[in-house]
Amino acid sequence: MQTLTLANIYELQGLKEEALEIYKEVLKKDPNNSEAKIAIRRLSGMRKKFLNVNTQMKDFFLKMDTEVEFKEFERWLLKAWN
């Protein structure tokens, strides 16, 4: 059953794509559902923001193994989110 509650749970668990699909289904059934509209805009914006994430940093993340590298990645990540 596709419900806002299930979509919210998925979103809180970090399952953004799954949540987005449920919000879209809810909106198909109820085109005036403002909560689903807001959630779709929010999640779609997040997806667009990180669509072309720096592949160099992705490679760095996969290979990092020192505390200095972890800190460097953390700084980059915080900067990306703001």
C-alpha positions, 0 to 999 in steps of 0.5 A, a space after each residue: 500500500 502506497 501511503 504518505 506514512 510509508 514514504 515518510 518512513 522510507 525518506 527517514 531511512 535514507 531511501 529517497 528514490 523509493 520515497 519519491 516514487 511513493 509520493 508520485 503514486 500518492 499524487 496520481 491518486 490525489 492530485 491536490 495532496 499538498 504534502 506529496 507535492 512538497 515532498 516531490 519538490 524537495 526530493 527532486 531538488 536533492 536529486 538534481 543537486 547531487 546528480 553530477 557529484 564530483 567523481 574525483 571525490 567519489 573515487 577519493 572516498 572509496 580509497 581513503 584510509 587515513 584520519 586526515 583523508 576522512 577529515 578532508 572528505 568530511 569538510 568537502 561533504 559539509 561544503 557540498 550540503 551547504 
